[in-house]
């Protein structure tokens, strides 16, 4: 029984990391129809930002979260403004453009700080462990879980309870009608992309103490995050949450029985089979195009 | 009379379309005469193989509208099929009585696994190098296209599938050689001809396959099925309303493209003398997309030349490590610029330039004719 609960808790921990990384991706795809292949590189930038703030400015991880969000969001804003907005009517080409941007970011980081692994310290306040249902769990993992849920809540509020969110939803429904009501679609898109990028940066910063930081760390995360979005379906924030935790539990469980690689392979196989019978994802009604 | 006119102009168009292909292949075949250096010839053969791989992507992406970000998966499967057969042909030095590959001995494998057995036959391996990638692609395509998944989702699923297969190959070290891949291979020998990686025979084998795959791909784009595939790319639901089984055509072009990529993979093993998990890595798959976009995704010859030129340039610059790192940065920038401003790649640019020259010449001709008319009128 203890082992079972331990597996559930491990799954929740994996799921919260998946949710952190997938949230920004899901926002950007769901609202702009852009598959952002540079997302992994935004995660990587966030992790490096945490390292830079810590090593050169002596800032702790928790104190640097807000500046990291702003820095990576600024990157996202620039990329949307000067690259993606030129590709308005070519959605498939945005994959290529963001991929190209991703290579450049990765390579630029490699040239500037080198490709050796970097390490970010756990916040001292969270380095102990606490008891969850009688199982000792690292406080930091509990913290990640809470943060991921909080960020999801904030994003939901932003989309559904603010003026910017309402404008964005209007643009999603019909861009030209929204524009004729005086909504500046370009500005809202740039802000959305910046927000998604900022979320990715936060995700990178938050996972950086758990894993080593390297220029190519983003690739693994981005593939997993896409699986979350594919399973959850687009334009469904709740679907993203549900599928992140389903995938987390599934990977955790299979990895316990077999190993990480087998878990990845089985999860992928399950998703491919699922897509044949439920192409719109688990939690949406719209057919993807 | 009108039918005769349209027939001859159709023939002319066919010749005009085939001309670049044949010229490029003629240059490829003539190169060993000019290039009397085995080392360089091996390098060029490598770029040609990557060219074939890029043509296969051009077929599914440029003509079928299916952006396969995992094209290197088929390439890698082909390359492993060839490597497995060539590994079993080696004279084992450190191996047991049953002639196990060396890495299996190191991993305490006692018997040759069942899926290695058939690779004792070279013809089986060559068939597998074509059929296995095609079957994997067809199965994946069945799930995706029958589920009417299109666009970006296809790209992501193909990418994820490749990543997972790559991980599995690295993970199953005792059966696949893991991270190191399969090395120390025997030479390929077909009908008594030995294909040394640095020999002329290998170069001509590669050149022949370049010609073959370009012709097959070109012929396919001219068939009815090829035209329907292009129609699906342009307007999927309209083709569906005409009563065509859209998914079937998509699966076919996807599998055909995978088989060509498998062929390229087998040749790559022969040229490089090993197979490695990097052959089905994200890095290579990404590069193929870049080459295809730079060369021109809707032109087979363009895609081929894009790969040979960009990969060749990269090879020439890779002598110094610092340069190589900057080069990746430059390639990323080049890629973004091409996507933004040259969606049809260099082939599209060449077409525009050609058309401009023809128009200018026609205009000039008309000007001359007018001038002649005027002088005649004045006399």
Boltz contact constraints between the chains, C-beta under 6 A:
constraints:
  - contact:
      token1: [A, 35]
      token2: [B, 152]
      max_distance: 6.0
  - contact:
      token1: [A, 86]
      token2: [B, 340]
      max_distance: 6.0
  - contact:
      token1: [A, 92]
      token2: [B, 151]
      max_distance: 6.0
  - contact:
      token1: [A, 93]
      token2: [B, 339]
      max_distance: 6.0
  - contact:
      token1: [A, 95]
      token2: [B, 152]
      max_distance: 6.0
  - contact:
      token1: [A, 95]
      token2: [B, 155]
      max_distance: 6.0
  - contact:
      token1: [A, 96]
      token2: [B, 339]
      max_distance: 6.0
  - contact:
      token1: [A, 97]
      token2: [B, 336]
      max_distance: 6.0
  - contact:
      token1: [A, 97]
      token2: [B, 339]
      max_distance: 6.0
  - contact:
      token1: [A, 100]
      token2: [B, 332]
      max_distance: 6.0
  - contact:
      token1: [A, 100]
      token2: [B, 335]
      max_distance: 6.0
  - contact:
      token1: [A, 100]
      token2: [B, 336]
      max_distance: 6.0
  - contact:
      token1: [A, 103]
      token2: [B, 332]
      max_distance: 6.0
  - contact:
      token1: [A, 104]
      token2: [B, 329]
      max_distance: 6.0
  - contact:
      token1: [A, 104]
      token2: [B, 332]
      max_distance: 6.0
  - contact:
      token1: [A, 107]
      token2: [B, 328]
      max_distance: 6.0
  - contact:
      token1: [A, 107]
      token2: [B, 329]
      max_distance: 6.0
  - contact:
      token1: [A, 111]
      token2: [B, 325]
      max_distance: 6.0
  - contact:
      token1: [A, 219]
      token2: [B, 282]
      max_distance: 6.0
  - contact:
      token1: [A, 223]
      token2: [B, 160]
      max_distance: 6.0
  - contact:
      token1: [A, 223]
      token2: [B, 163]
      max_distance: 6.0
  - contact:
      token1: [A, 226]
      token2: [B, 156]
      max_distance: 6.0
  - contact:
      token1: [A, 261]
      token2: [B, 167]
      max_distance: 6.0
  - contact:
      token1: [A, 261]
      token2: [B, 168]
      max_distance: 6.0
  - contact:
      token1: [A, 261]
      token2: [B, 171]
      max_distance: 6.0
  - contact:
      token1: [A, 264]
      token2: [B, 164]
      max_distance: 6.0
  - contact:
      token1: [A, 265]
      token2: [B, 164]
      max_distance: 6.0
  - contact:
      token1: [A, 265]
      token2: [B, 168]
      max_distance: 6.0
  - contact:
      token1: [A, 268]
      token2: [B, 160]
      max_distance: 6.0
  - contact:
      token1: [A, 268]
      token2: [B, 164]
      max_distance: 6.0
  - contact:
      token1: [A, 272]
      token2: [B, 143]
      max_distance: 6.0
  - contact:
      token1: [A, 275]
      token2: [B, 147]
      max_distance: 6.0
  - contact:
      token1: [A, 275]
      token2: [B, 149]
      max_distance: 6.0
  - contact:
      token1: [A, 276]
      token2: [B, 143]
      max_distance: 6.0
  - contact:
      token1: [A, 276]
      token2: [B, 146]
      max_distance: 6.0
  - contact:
      token1: [A, 276]
      token2: [B, 147]
      max_distance: 6.0
  - contact:
      token1: [A, 279]
      token2: [B, 147]
      max_distance: 6.0
  - contact:
      token1: [A, 279]
      token2: [B, 148]
      max_distance: 6.0
  - contact:
      token1: [A, 279]
      token2: [B, 149]
      max_distance: 6.0
  - contact:
      token1: [A, 288]
      token2: [B, 153]
      max_distance: 6.0
